[in-house]
Amino acid sequence: MKRIFPVILFLLIMILPWGLNSCNESNCALETVPSAHFDFLSSDKHQALALTSAVTVSASTMVRDNIVYDTVYNAMSNLKSLSLPLSYSTKTTYIIHYTDLLMDKIEVTHKPKPFVSEVECGVLMYHEIENIEYTRNVLDSIVIVNKDITNEEKTNFHIYYTIAE
Amino acid sequence: MKKRRTSISIILLLSSIFLILSLPMKAQERKIRFKSEVEKEEAEKKLQEKASQKENVTFFQGLSVGADISGLLNKVFGGDYQYGDISLQANLKNRYMPIIEVGYGKIDVTNEDTNIHFSTAAPYVRVGMDYNMMSKKPHLPGYIYLGGRIGFTPMKYDYEAPTLIDPNWEGLEIPIDYHDVKSNVTWFEFVVGLKAHVFKRFSMGWSIRYHSRLKMTKNENSEPHYIPGFGKGGRTNFGVAYNLIYDLPF
């Protein structure tokens, strides 16, 4: 027994590292550029609703003293929610076009927070919502539900509309 | 005076008669006790012997110093970090073994795919205790133990990565360059290990360790890729230690 003991020990010493290396595999997030999630709700019953008419949603931000626009949704109908990109600056503006003449403007002030935790996974871009301002041409109100925008699929804003009867 | 002498001699006489009469009775009593309680007495004696043997296990059985060499071998097995620690362990009743481990870990790595560079070099300390699962079999050349540790490191680290470019709006960029980011990390370790006597006062051993992070100073933009003494892999991970141990001669 005394002679076998160190032999078994030596074999275990040689084998163990391979077994344990497999335990340290990293799980990188698939989504590295998170979006702000808006859900549409009715003002009276706070129930989920869809915008029946076709809407176009554009996002814009200031780049070197110029406002640069980007269309995110183009004439989409039956929208129940929006997933909109946030710029790497501190302010992103969204315009929801209901018709050619009717629109709402939503201005989100946010703090970009790059985040790195593992060299294999790259750098993630998170944001922290600091403020929101909006027009009320069609929508009633907007409530910040979750101010942290990460790669988790969480609702960040509730947009309330009054349903026409 | 005569009366008094007479009464004393009567008392002495009576007491000596009583003493003579009581002797055979006592002998009879002893005989009866011996027959009925001999087995009980023997059993009691055995129990007492066992108890005295237990009491004879000395409380302090010695000190040992050890070195964990797994961190030095880590690069040989394809790892990208190195560490090493030395330990001082006391043996109490061959059962309880408080231990302190002090070490140093470092890494300097750049990932080829992401081009992210991370580096740190910091000391760490672990304090805890092992429990000898085979304390009743001291004749064996080794033993299996279970243990726990609380680990701590006051670390600083650096990250450098390619500048982040906004994927939607061209022209917006954020540089990624973080230096001397401070972070204090505390963790718990559950240890299962084996120690085997090899030669004279020398022993060898290995242990598998489950690490669970308890507390870490949060930083807005980063978390360390590697924590000295804890390892890689987020909130929990597994580690292994190979120890060379020397029992001190006192």
Contacts between the chains, C-beta under 8 A, distances in Angstrom:
chain1	res1	chain2	res2	distance
A	1	B	140	7.7
A	1	B	141	7.1
A	2	B	141	4.9
A	5	B	141	5.4
A	5	B	142	5.8
A	5	B	196	5.1
A	6	B	196	6.1
A	6	B	198	5.9
A	6	B	204	7.1
A	9	B	142	8.0
A	9	B	194	6.9
A	9	B	196	5.3
A	9	B	204	6.1
A	9	B	205	7.9
A	9	B	206	7.2
A	12	B	194	7.9
A	12	B	206	6.5
A	13	B	206	5.9
A	13	B	242	5.8
A	16	B	206	7.0
A	16	B	208	7.7
A	16	B	240	5.6
A	17	B	70	8.0
A	17	B	73	7.7
A	17	B	77	4.5
A	17	B	240	6.7
A	18	B	77	7.6
A	20	B	208	7.5
A	20	B	238	5.6
A	20	B	239	7.4
A	20	B	240	5.3
A	21	B	77	7.1
A	21	B	78	7.1
A	21	B	79	7.9
A	23	B	233	7.6
A	23	B	237	6.7
A	23	B	238	4.5
A	24	B	231	7.3
A	24	B	232	5.6
A	24	B	233	4.9
A	24	B	237	6.0
A	24	B	238	7.5
A	26	B	232	7.7
A	26	B	233	6.9
A	26	B	234	7.9
A	27	B	234	8.0
A	33	B	167	5.7
A	59	B	168	7.3
A	61	B	169	5.5
A	61	B	172	7.4
A	63	B	169	5.4
A	63	B	170	7.3
A	63	B	171	4.4
A	63	B	172	5.9
A	64	B	171	5.7
A	68	B	169	5.3
A	68	B	170	7.9
A	68	B	171	7.8
A	70	B	168	5.6
A	70	B	169	6.9
A	85	B	167	7.9
A	85	B	168	4.8
A	87	B	166	6.0
A	87	B	168	6.7
A	87	B	169	5.1
A	87	B	172	6.0
A	88	B	164	6.9
A	88	B	166	4.1
A	88	B	169	7.2
A	88	B	172	4.0
A	88	B	173	7.1
A	88	B	174	5.5
A	89	B	169	7.8
A	89	B	172	5.7
A	112	B	174	6.4
A	113	B	220	5.8
A	113	B	221	6.3
A	114	B	164	5.8
A	114	B	174	5.6
A	114	B	176	5.9
A	114	B	221	5.6
A	115	B	220	7.9
A	115	B	221	5.8
A	115	B	222	6.7
A	115	B	223	7.9
A	116	B	116	6.5
A	116	B	159	5.5
A	116	B	161	6.2
A	116	B	176	6.7
A	116	B	178	8.0
A	116	B	221	7.0
A	116	B	222	5.0
A	116	B	223	7.8
A	117	B	222	6.6
A	117	B	223	4.0
A	117	B	224	7.9
A	117	B	225	6.9
A	117	B	234	7.9
A	118	B	225	5.4
A	118	B	232	7.7
A	119	B	109	6.1
A	119	B	110	7.3
A	119	B	111	4.0
A	119	B	114	6.2
A	119	B	116	4.3
A	119	B	117	7.4
A	119	B	118	5.1
A	119	B	225	5.3
A	120	B	111	5.6
A	120	B	113	7.2
A	120	B	114	6.6
A	121	B	114	7.2
A	122	B	114	4.6
A	122	B	116	6.9
A	122	B	161	7.9
A	123	B	114	7.9
A	123	B	116	7.2
A	123	B	161	5.3
A	123	B	164	5.8
A	123	B	176	5.6
A	125	B	164	6.5
A	125	B	174	7.9
